[in-house]
Structure formats: structure tokens, C-alpha cells
Amino acid sequence: MNDTCPTCRHYAALREQAKQAGDHSKATDYEVLRRRHPAHTVRIPRQPEGRIA
């Protein structure tokens, strides 16, 4: 984990809260978001306005 990145710390805190609440699915979701955050590996191209893909 990148301890200097506020977004990484936020996702980690949310993951821990979800674990404590027993919501392991949500905890996993936050872990995936945290791991993807530094590289922003998921890129969704923007569509021109008014156009539906």
C-alpha cells in the first residue's frame, strides 16, 4: 500500500470498516479499487456528447 497517497489510505480504511461490519464482498471491492488506483489500469474512453455507444 502507498502510505503517502490519501486515496489509497481512504480505500484501505473503507476496506477495514467493511471487514469489521462483516461485508467481505464490499471489502474486496475496496481492495480492488485500492490496487488499481496507482496505475489507473482501467480506462474507459469518453464518448462524444449526444452519442450512445
Secondary structure, DSSP 8 states (H G I E B T S, - for coil): --TT-HHHHHHHHHHHHHHHTT-HHHHHHHHHHHHHTTTT--------TT---
